[in-house]
Amino acid sequence: QVQLVESGGGSVQAGGSLRVSCAMSGRTFSSYAVGWFRQAPGKEREFVAAISRTFGSIYYLDSVKGRFTISRDNAKNTVYLQMNSLKPEDTAVYYCAATGTYYTIRHYYTQLKNYDYWGQGTQVTVSS
């Protein structure tokens, strides 16, 4: 059984930076693509970024391009989301999710239903 554990959330002022991590256990990490999603109060969960299992293809939500960077360290079974120039609208619970399916089109990585496993989430709060 795959387990995903997020860490690194917290509170920061606008313009600041945070890095959240997603540690995976239970299966071969390199066989899974990992996505980051977020959910703000009263809003639906939305796609933020994803990194594929092969070739490391990377995809981002338009509003975070140039500010957020997703990366993976297969030796540590961990995916990172470096968040810079944070804005109050980035405030949300951030979730990581994993899928064992290899997609070649960005659209599939943005859909919650295409992920098999989810973490419990970590809170990110950006104050103005």
Disulfide bonds with the S-S distance in Angstrom:
Cys22-Cys96 2.08
